[in-house]
Amino acid sequence: MSQIFHQSTNTLSKLSIFGALFLVVGALWVTVEVNRSGYVTQEGVAREQPVPFSHQHHVGGLGIDCRYCHTSVEVSATAGIPPTKTCMSCHSQIWSDSPTLEPVRASFRNDTSIEWTKVNDLPDFVYFDHSAHVNRGVGCTTCHGRVDRQPLVAQAVSLQMEWCLECHRHPERYVRPQAAVFDPTYEPPADQLALGRRLVKEYGIRTRTSCSACHR
């Protein structure tokens, strides 16, 4: 019986199969990398605000503590956005005629809230409690980056689940002494792992990685 297919058919079939597998794997890799990119996560993107509030000036320059504005961060799930009267406690005397601060003065006069644009915006199906973290030695800069160097606040990390799980699985790499939680200049010491293990035990931190820890 004569040969139906040319001898090169086997080679072409193998090339087609491996080529298709390569394309599928490549497409999956590209999808994962795009999903991790700043284009999707918005990491590093500074958001335009109704008033160009500079953490670099207020925190880095003037040394204002995070808790002066974010008053509920130690006792509540949310850090809290300061009411306009907090701004006016200084700006009724300082830069009181600045055109840039007119939205602040208008908010105070009219008793209306400033519509700030949220920067670190988690999905509605994710539960995050600020108080649970800062009271266990997780510093502000661990999640928010060096805000004392940011003229306009940008999302410092991806905020994707894999990023959260890295800390939940290995908290000893990230926790710091309670006195340094609100210090934006804090740098981990050379013996961070030894310090972290001691603090994990001292603070009673558990490696919570179950779905219900964040998805409730």
C-alpha positions as protocol buffer text, in pm:
chain_id: "A"
residue {
  index: 1
  type: MET
  ca { x: 0 y: 0 z: 0 }
}
residue {
  index: 2
  type: SER
  ca { x: 137 y: 341 z: -97 }
}
residue {
  index: 3
  type: GLN
  ca { x: 221 y: 595 z: 172 }
}
residue {
  index: 4
  type: ILE
  ca { x: -64 y: 842 z: 223 }
}
residue {
  index: 5
  type: PHE
  ca { x: 120 y: 1116 z: 412 }
}
residue {
  index: 6
  type: HIS
  ca { x: 455 y: 1262 z: 326 }
}
residue {
  index: 7
  type: GLN
  ca { x: 742 y: 1177 z: 561 }
}
residue {
  index: 8
  type: SER
  ca { x: 763 y: 1541 z: 672 }
}
residue {
  index: 9
  type: THR
  ca { x: 411 y: 1518 z: 819 }
}
residue {
  index: 10
  type: ASN
  ca { x: 541 y: 1372 z: 1147 }
}
residue {
  index: 11
  type: THR
  ca { x: 785 y: 1658 z: 1186 }
}
residue {
  index: 12
  type: LEU
  ca { x: 521 y: 1916 z: 1105 }
}
residue {
  index: 13
  type: SER
  ca { x: 278 y: 1755 z: 1352 }
}
residue {
  index: 14
  type: LYS
  ca { x: 536 y: 1766 z: 1631 }
}
residue {
  index: 15
  type: LEU
  ca { x: 623 y: 2127 z: 1552 }
}
residue {
  index: 16
  type: SER
  ca { x: 254 y: 2220 z: 1551 }
}
residue {
  index: 17
  type: ILE
  ca { x: 190 y: 2054 z: 1888 }
}
residue {
  index: 18
  type: PHE
  ca { x: 494 y: 2206 z: 2056 }
}
residue {
  index: 19
  type: GLY
  ca { x: 425 y: 2541 z: 1892 }
}
residue {
  index: 20
  type: ALA
  ca { x: 69 y: 2542 z: 2022 }
}
residue {
  index: 21
  type: LEU
  ca { x: 190 y: 2451 z: 2373 }
}
residue {
  index: 22
  type: PHE
  ca { x: 450 y: 2728 z: 2357 }
}
residue {
  index: 23
  type: LEU
  ca { x: 184 y: 2981 z: 2252 }
}
residue {
  index: 24
  type: VAL
  ca { x: -52 y: 2873 z: 2532 }
}
residue {
  index: 25
  type: VAL
  ca { x: 221 y: 2892 z: 2797 }
}
residue {
  index: 26
  type: GLY
  ca { x: 342 y: 3224 z: 2656 }
}
residue {
  index: 27
  type: ALA
  ca { x: -10 y: 3368 z: 2659 }
}
residue {
  index: 28
  type: LEU
  ca { x: -58 y: 3260 z: 3021 }
}
residue {
  index: 29
  type: TRP
  ca { x: 277 y: 3415 z: 3119 }
}
residue {
  index: 30
  type: VAL
  ca { x: 190 y: 3742 z: 2948 }
}
residue {
  index: 31
  type: THR
  ca { x: -152 y: 3746 z: 3118 }
}
residue {
  index: 32
  type: VAL
  ca { x: 3 y: 3696 z: 3462 }
}
residue {
  index: 33
  type: GLU
  ca { x: 269 y: 3963 z: 3405 }
}
residue {
  index: 34
  type: VAL
  ca { x: 14 y: 4214 z: 3277 }
}
residue {
  index: 35
  type: ASN
  ca { x: -207 y: 4143 z: 3577 }
}
residue {
  index: 36
  type: ARG
  ca { x: 91 y: 4219 z: 3805 }
}
residue {
  index: 37
  type: SER
  ca { x: 191 y: 4532 z: 3619 }
}
residue {
  index: 38
  type: GLY
  ca { x: 134 y: 4884 z: 3742 }
}
residue {
  index: 39
  type: TYR
  ca { x: -107 y: 4933 z: 3451 }
}
residue {
  index: 40
  type: VAL
  ca { x: -351 y: 4695 z: 3623 }
}
residue {
  index: 41
  type: THR
  ca { x: -261 y: 4739 z: 3991 }
}
residue {
  index: 42
  type: GLN
  ca { x: -210 y: 5119 z: 3966 }
}
residue {
  index: 43
  type: GLU
  ca { x: 106 y: 5080 z: 4175 }
}
residue {
  index: 44
  type: GLY
  ca { x: 308 y: 5401 z: 4168 }
}
residue {
  index: 45
  type: VAL
  ca { x: 27 y: 5609 z: 4019 }
}
residue {
  index: 46
  type: ALA
  ca { x: -29 y: 5939 z: 4200 }
}
residue {
  index: 47
  type: ARG
  ca { x: -396 y: 6038 z: 4201 }
}
residue {
  index: 48
  type: GLU
  ca { x: -513 y: 6391 z: 4134 }
}
residue {
  index: 49
  type: GLN
  ca { x: -685 y: 6538 z: 4439 }
}
residue {
  index: 50
  type: PRO
  ca { x: -918 y: 6838 z: 4488 }
}
residue {
  index: 51
  type: VAL
  ca { x: -640 y: 6987 z: 4704 }
}
residue {
  index: 52
  type: PRO
  ca { x: -276 y: 6890 z: 4634 }
}
residue {
  index: 53
  type: PHE
  ca { x: -200 y: 6778 z: 4990 }
}
residue {
  index: 54
  type: SER
  ca { x: 169 y: 6697 z: 5027 }
}
residue {
  index: 55
  type: HIS
  ca { x: 270 y: 6430 z: 5276 }
}
residue {
  index: 56
  type: GLN
  ca { x: 628 y: 6515 z: 5188 }
}
residue {
  index: 57
  type: HIS
  ca { x: 576 y: 6864 z: 5329 }
}
residue {
  index: 58
  type: HIS
  ca { x: 352 y: 6782 z: 5623 }
}
residue {
  index: 59
  type: VAL
  ca { x: 509 y: 6453 z: 5736 }
}
residue {
  index: 60
  type: GLY
  ca { x: 864 y: 6471 z: 5603 }
}
residue {
  index: 61
  type: GLY
  ca { x: 912 y: 6844 z: 5643 }
}
residue {
  index: 62
  type: LEU
  ca { x: 701 y: 6937 z: 5946 }
}
residue {
  index: 63
  type: GLY
  ca { x: 712 y: 6599 z: 6120 }
}
residue {
  index: 64
  type: ILE
  ca { x: 336 y: 6569 z: 6173 }
}
residue {
  index: 65
  type: ASP
  ca { x: 247 y: 6228 z: 6314 }
}
residue {
  index: 66
  type: CYS
  ca { x: 17 y: 6005 z: 6106 }
}
residue {
  index: 67
  type: ARG
  ca { x: -232 y: 5990 z: 6393 }
}
residue {
  index: 68
  type: TYR
  ca { x: -286 y: 6366 z: 6396 }
}
residue {
  index: 69
  type: CYS
  ca { x: -494 y: 6331 z: 6079 }
}
residue {
  index: 70
  type: HIS
  ca { x: -574 y: 5958 z: 6075 }
}
residue {
  index: 71
  type: THR
  ca { x: -716 y: 5955 z: 6425 }
}
residue {
  index: 72
  type: SER
  ca { x: -894 y: 5618 z: 6417 }
}
residue {
  index: 73
  type: VAL
  ca { x: -609 y: 5409 z: 6279 }
}
residue {
  index: 74
  type: GLU
  ca { x: -533 y: 5243 z: 6616 }
}
residue {
  index: 75
  type: VAL
  ca { x: -891 y: 5162 z: 6712 }
}
residue {
  index: 76
  type: SER
  ca { x: -1082 y: 5109 z: 6390 }
}
residue {
  index: 77
  type: ALA
  ca { x: -1075 y: 4914 z: 6066 }
}
residue {
  index: 78
  type: THR
  ca { x: -1038 y: 5241 z: 5876 }
}
residue {
  index: 79
  type: ALA
  ca { x: -758 y: 5492 z: 5926 }
}
residue {
  index: 80
  type: GLY
  ca { x: -1002 y: 5780 z: 5888 }
}
residue {
  index: 81
  type: ILE
  ca { x: -993 y: 6091 z: 5671 }
}
residue {
  index: 82
  type: PRO
  ca { x: -945 y: 6410 z: 5874 }
}
residue {
  index: 83
  type: PRO
  ca { x: -1238 y: 6653 z: 5888 }
}
residue {
  index: 84
  type: THR
  ca { x: -1178 y: 6997 z: 5743 }
}
residue {
  index: 85
  type: LYS
  ca { x: -1154 y: 7149 z: 6090 }
}
residue {
  index: 86
  type: THR
  ca { x: -833 y: 6951 z: 6138 }
}
residue {
  index: 87
  type: CYS
  ca { x: -684 y: 7126 z: 5835 }
}
residue {
  index: 88
  type: MET
  ca { x: -814 y: 7462 z: 5951 }
}
residue {
  index: 89
  type: SER
  ca { x: -660 y: 7423 z: 6296 }
}
residue {
  index: 90
  type: CYS
  ca { x: -338 y: 7526 z: 6121 }
}
residue {
  index: 91
  type: HIS
  ca { x: -453 y: 7691 z: 5801 }
}
residue {
  index: 92
  type: SER
  ca { x: -674 y: 7947 z: 5969 }
}
residue {
  index: 93
  type: GLN
  ca { x: -339 y: 8102 z: 6062 }
}
residue {
  index: 94
  type: ILE
  ca { x: -93 y: 7966 z: 5803 }
}
residue {
  index: 95
  type: TRP
  ca { x: -144 y: 8022 z: 5429 }
}
residue {
  index: 96
  type: SER
  ca { x: -492 y: 8141 z: 5517 }
}
residue {
  index: 97
  type: ASP
  ca { x: -526 y: 8336 z: 5190 }
}
residue {
  index: 98
  type: SER
  ca { x: -372 y: 8079 z: 4957 }
}
residue {
  index: 99
  type: PRO
  ca { x: -585 y: 8024 z: 4643 }
}
residue {
  index: 100
  type: THR
  ca { x: -479 y: 7657 z: 4646 }
}
residue {
  index: 101
  type: LEU
  ca { x: -650 y: 7610 z: 4983 }
}
residue {
  index: 102
  type: GLU
  ca { x: -979 y: 7776 z: 4883 }
}
residue {
  index: 103
  type: PRO
  ca { x: -1153 y: 7432 z: 4858 }
}
residue {
  index: 104
  type: VAL
  ca { x: -1053 y: 7371 z: 5219 }
}
residue {
  index: 105
  type: ARG
  ca { x: -1189 y: 7707 z: 5335 }
}
residue {
  index: 106
  type: ALA
  ca { x: -1508 y: 7655 z: 5131 }
}
residue {
  index: 107
  type: SER
  ca { x: -1555 y: 7312 z: 5288 }
}
residue {
  index: 108
  type: PHE
  ca { x: -1519 y: 7464 z: 5635 }
}
residue {
  index: 109
  type: ARG
  ca { x: -1754 y: 7754 z: 5559 }
}
residue {
  index: 110
  type: ASN
  ca { x: -2023 y: 7536 z: 5404 }
}
residue {
  index: 111
  type: ASP
  ca { x: -1981 y: 7241 z: 5641 }
}
residue {
  index: 112
  type: THR
  ca { x: -1935 y: 7004 z: 5347 }
}
residue {
  index: 113
  type: SER
  ca { x: -1679 y: 6728 z: 5303 }
}
residue {
  index: 114
  type: ILE
  ca { x: -1394 y: 6747 z: 5055 }
}
residue {
  index: 115
  type: GLU
  ca { x: -1430 y: 6472 z: 4797 }
}
residue {
  index: 116
  type: TRP
  ca { x: -1086 y: 6313 z: 4821 }
}
residue {
  index: 117
  type: THR
  ca { x: -989 y: 6051 z: 4564 }
}
residue {
  index: 118
  type: LYS
  ca { x: -912 y: 5720 z: 4733 }
}
residue {
  index: 119
  type: VAL
  ca { x: -564 y: 5593 z: 4653 }
}
residue {
  index: 120
  type: ASN
  ca { x: -540 y: 5255 z: 4826 }
}
residue {
  index: 121
  type: ASP
  ca { x: -876 y: 5121 z: 4720 }
}
residue {
  index: 122
  type: LEU
  ca { x: -935 y: 4756 z: 4803 }
}
residue {
  index: 123
  type: PRO
  ca { x: -1222 y: 4562 z: 4641 }
}
residue {
  index: 124
  type: ASP
  ca { x: -1546 y: 4541 z: 4838 }
}
residue {
  index: 125
  type: PHE
  ca { x: -1493 y: 4168 z: 4896 }
}
residue {
  index: 126
  type: VAL
  ca { x: -1166 y: 4230 z: 5085 }
}
residue {
  index: 127
  type: TYR
  ca { x: -1173 y: 4305 z: 5457 }
}
residue {
  index: 128
  type: PHE
  ca { x: -876 y: 4495 z: 5602 }
}
residue {
  index: 129
  type: ASP
  ca { x: -851 y: 4619 z: 5959 }
}
residue {
  index: 130
  type: HIS
  ca { x: -595 y: 4896 z: 6021 }
}
residue {
  index: 131
  type: SER
  ca { x: -608 y: 4861 z: 6398 }
}
residue {
  index: 132
  type: ALA
  ca { x: -534 y: 4487 z: 6384 }
}
residue {
  index: 133
  type: HIS
  ca { x: -218 y: 4554 z: 6187 }
}
residue {
  index: 134
  type: VAL
  ca { x: -72 y: 4865 z: 6353 }
}
residue {
  index: 135
  type: ASN
  ca { x: -130 y: 4715 z: 6698 }
}
residue {
  index: 136
  type: ARG
  ca { x: 74 y: 4411 z: 6594 }
}
residue {
  index: 137
  type: GLY
  ca { x: 380 y: 4599 z: 6475 }
}
residue {
  index: 138
  type: VAL
  ca { x: 299 y: 4653 z: 6106 }
}
residue {
  index: 139
  type: GLY
  ca { x: 428 y: 4997 z: 6015 }
}
residue {
  index: 140
  type: CYS
  ca { x: 244 y: 5248 z: 5798 }
}
residue {
  index: 141
  type: THR
  ca { x: 526 y: 5246 z: 5541 }
}
residue {
  index: 142
  type: THR
  ca { x: 505 y: 4868 z: 5503 }
}
residue {
  index: 143
  type: CYS
  ca { x: 185 y: 4916 z: 5302 }
}
residue {
  index: 144
  type: HIS
  ca { x: 189 y: 5284 z: 5211 }
}
residue {
  index: 145
  type: GLY
  ca { x: 556 y: 5331 z: 5131 }
}
residue {
  index: 146
  type: ARG
  ca { x: 760 y: 5635 z: 5224 }
}
residue {
  index: 147
  type: VAL
  ca { x: 472 y: 5881 z: 5233 }
}
residue {
  index: 148
  type: ASP
  ca { x: 710 y: 6136 z: 5384 }
}
residue {
  index: 149
  type: ARG
  ca { x: 870 y: 6154 z: 5038 }
}
residue {
  index: 150
  type: GLN
  ca { x: 548 y: 6177 z: 4836 }
}
residue {
  index: 151
  type: PRO
  ca { x: 427 y: 6520 z: 4720 }
}
residue {
  index: 152
  type: LEU
  ca { x: 109 y: 6344 z: 4608 }
}
residue {
  index: 153
  type: VAL
  ca { x: 20 y: 6005 z: 4752 }
}
residue {
  index: 154
  type: ALA
  ca { x: 58 y: 5710 z: 4518 }
}
residue {
  index: 155
  type: GLN
  ca { x: -23 y: 5346 z: 4579 }
}
residue {
  index: 156
  type: ALA
  ca { x: 312 y: 5208 z: 4692 }
}
residue {
  index: 157
  type: VAL
  ca { x: 252 y: 4834 z: 4643 }
}
residue {
  index: 158
  type: SER
  ca { x: 38 y: 4610 z: 4424 }
}
residue {
  index: 159
  type: LEU
  ca { x: -220 y: 4528 z: 4698 }
}
residue {
  index: 160
  type: GLN
  ca { x: -278 y: 4198 z: 4520 }
}
residue {
  index: 161
  type: MET
  ca { x: -353 y: 3887 z: 4723 }
}
residue {
  index: 162
  type: GLU
  ca { x: -7 y: 3738 z: 4670 }
}
residue {
  index: 163
  type: TRP
  ca { x: 145 y: 4052 z: 4822 }
}
residue {
  index: 164
  type: CYS
  ca { x: -77 y: 4029 z: 5130 }
}
residue {
  index: 165
  type: LEU
  ca { x: -10 y: 3656 z: 5171 }
}
residue {
  index: 166
  type: GLU
  ca { x: 366 y: 3712 z: 5167 }
}
residue {
  index: 167
  type: CYS
  ca { x: 333 y: 3908 z: 5492 }
}
residue {
  index: 168
  type: HIS
  ca { x: 69 y: 3677 z: 5639 }
}
residue {
  index: 169
  type: ARG
  ca { x: 293 y: 3375 z: 5579 }
}
residue {
  index: 170
  type: HIS
  ca { x: 615 y: 3539 z: 5701 }
}
residue {
  index: 171
  type: PRO
  ca { x: 523 y: 3818 z: 5944 }
}
residue {
  index: 172
  type: GLU
  ca { x: 867 y: 3801 z: 6106 }
}
residue {
  index: 173
  type: ARG
  ca { x: 1011 y: 3967 z: 5796 }
}
residue {
  index: 174
  type: TYR
  ca { x: 797 y: 4278 z: 5834 }
}
residue {
  index: 175
  type: VAL
  ca { x: 692 y: 4348 z: 6194 }
}
residue {
  index: 176
  type: ARG
  ca { x: 871 y: 4619 z: 6388 }
}
residue {
  index: 177
  type: PRO
  ca { x: 873 y: 4747 z: 6748 }
}
residue {
  index: 178
  type: GLN
  ca { x: 547 y: 4915 z: 6843 }
}
residue {
  index: 179
  type: ALA
  ca { x: 726 y: 5245 z: 6905 }
}
residue {
  index: 180
  type: ALA
  ca { x: 836 y: 5254 z: 6539 }
}
residue {
  index: 181
  type: VAL
  ca { x: 502 y: 5174 z: 6374 }
}
residue {
  index: 182
  type: PHE
  ca { x: 432 y: 5539 z: 6287 }
}
residue {
  index: 183
  type: ASP
  ca { x: 794 y: 5632 z: 6212 }
}
residue {
  index: 184
  type: PRO
  ca { x: 822 y: 5678 z: 5834 }
}
residue {
  index: 185
  type: THR
  ca { x: 1204 y: 5675 z: 5846 }
}
residue {
  index: 186
  type: TYR
  ca { x: 1230 y: 5336 z: 6018 }
}
residue {
  index: 187
  type: GLU
  ca { x: 1460 y: 5089 z: 5846 }
}
residue {
  index: 188
  type: PRO
  ca { x: 1467 y: 4715 z: 5931 }
}
residue {
  index: 189
  type: PRO
  ca { x: 1780 y: 4620 z: 6124 }
}
residue {
  index: 190
  type: ALA
  ca { x: 2034 y: 4366 z: 6007 }
}
residue {
  index: 191
  type: ASP
  ca { x: 1890 y: 4112 z: 6252 }
}
residue {
  index: 192
  type: GLN
  ca { x: 1531 y: 4164 z: 6133 }
}
residue {
  index: 193
  type: LEU
  ca { x: 1447 y: 3793 z: 6130 }
}
residue {
  index: 194
  type: ALA
  ca { x: 1562 y: 3743 z: 6489 }
}
residue {
  index: 195
  type: LEU
  ca { x: 1381 y: 4060 z: 6597 }
}
residue {
  index: 196
  type: GLY
  ca { x: 1074 y: 3962 z: 6396 }
}
residue {
  index: 197
  type: ARG
  ca { x: 1051 y: 3616 z: 6549 }
}
residue {
  index: 198
  type: ARG
  ca { x: 1070 y: 3766 z: 6898 }
}
residue {
  index: 199
  type: LEU
  ca { x: 802 y: 4025 z: 6816 }
}
residue {
  index: 200
  type: VAL
  ca { x: 575 y: 3766 z: 6654 }
}
residue {
  index: 201
  type: LYS
  ca { x: 581 y: 3570 z: 6978 }
}
residue {
  index: 202
  type: GLU
  ca { x: 552 y: 3883 z: 7194 }
}
residue {
  index: 203
  type: TYR
  ca { x: 257 y: 4026 z: 6997 }
}
residue {
  index: 204
  type: GLY
  ca { x: 81 y: 3690 z: 6963 }
}
residue {
  index: 205
  type: ILE
  ca { x: 80 y: 3705 z: 6584 }
}
residue {
  index: 206
  type: ARG
  ca { x: -61 y: 3406 z: 6398 }
}
residue {
  index: 207
  type: THR
  ca { x: 9 y: 3319 z: 6034 }
}
residue {
  index: 208
  type: ARG
  ca { x: -346 y: 3357 z: 5911 }
}
residue {
  index: 209
  type: THR
  ca { x: -376 y: 3239 z: 5551 }
}
residue {
  index: 210
  type: SER
  ca { x: -730 y: 3103 z: 5542 }
}
residue {
  index: 211
  type: CYS
  ca { x: -974 y: 3265 z: 5301 }
}
residue {
  index: 212
  type: SER
  ca { x: -1194 y: 3390 z: 5585 }
}
residue {
  index: 213
  type: ALA
  ca { x: -911 y: 3604 z: 5725 }
}
residue {
  index: 214
  type: CYS
  ca { x: -971 y: 3862 z: 5453 }
}
residue {
  index: 215
  type: HIS
  ca { x: -1283 y: 3751 z: 5268 }
}
residue {
  index: 216
  type: ARG
  ca { x: -1584 y: 3774 z: 5498 }
}
